[in-house]
Amino acid sequence: MNRPISTGRPPPLRSAAQTYVANVAGAFLSLANVLVVARALGAEGRGHVAFLTAIAWFVSNLSTFGVQEANANVAAAEPERRRALATNSLVFALVFGAVAIAAVAGLVELVPAAGGDSHSTLLWATLAFLPVLVLQPFLRLLIQADYGFAVTNLGYVLPPVLNLVANAGLAAAGVLTVGTAIAAWLAGQVAMVALFVWHVERRLAGFGRPDLGLARRALAFGAKAHLGRVMLLGNYRLDQWLVGAISGARELGTYSVAVAWAEALWYLPTALAAVQRPDLVRAQPRAAGAQAARVFRVATLITAVAALAMVAAAPVLCVALFGEEFRGSVDDLRVLVAGAFGVVAVKLFGGALVAKGRPVLQSVGIGAGFVCTIVLDVVLIPPFGGLGAALASTLAYAAAGAAMAFMFLRALETGPSELVPRPGEVGGFVRDVFGRLRRRPAAPQPEQTTIAP
């Protein structure tokens, strides 16, 4: 059955605004859920929940092998291949998820501490859903390649809504446990993936016959991007796994509250990187560099204001809301806030490099941060716990951001002065940057295709 290959391009301003609002709403709901769980289960119980979800998130993202990056580029440049991409994604998710489960089983058998002190039944129940978690980014980027930000934004908000409703109800009834909190989290992830599957089948191109040649092509491209993603995942979540395994659930529970607040600063660059991705795929390198640089300048200015506010409000955010048991997260949060500027550079410049078919350069940039993460986590977490992890993460984000900016400038013909924030530019951001984005780009020429056959 033939389906439309495009749902039409919505105004970029609307897509960016919706995506940012969805990220902020998701962050708010997630923080509310963290508050409910922390208040009901204490720092140790919160630590167990954070440990299990961190493992599932880390392993599932580790197991994608970069296929979602190929989905984004191929679906944007060659929309007639979307049906095969969708079916290939299902097959990849099943295979990669099964391999990931086996790999974690082997790791825990060899190094029991890798499983932390959480109940083994909960660990394996969580890992059983890895194929679903692996499928989520495959379909999300496939949908966004057709400017389907509305449905991916809804999918982003859906899990925290379900989590909060379930956990608040169970806490009010006095029956909230680590197991029920994990079950609510998994149910939210399943609901999001079900929404994406429905959208692909009913609103996008649908599912067609698998294409082995396209699968090989996607893996070849994805492998180049995946190394960078693996290292970025190490920067994002390896610290929580190590804090839980080395310092225990209580220390991780405290540290995870700081991480939850600090990650709120990442949502603006995440939204902007997602919205500009389809246009960067189609743009010439110099134009793509100019566009990404201007978005970076504005995002940096906004992040600076938000970071200062978060540093000042840290005692209220961590202690007044969560309780005296979480006082240690105040210093953790203040250290983590400084890393947000590196995250802005990594997300915006790294996304631009991948969009222009330069995933290896993205991996090189991230590699600097990954090396810092490994070395500093090993050195700082044993003596300092969560505070050591916070310092290690911040330094790693800074190193990755600086390296990514260097790669971006070289690859996309952009001058260093174009990265310097300019006072007053935020006010003209919507009018200027998004005004340019509204100009529909010319159809890509063959030499502009950004994934090699």
Disulfide bonds with the S-S distance in Angstrom:
none
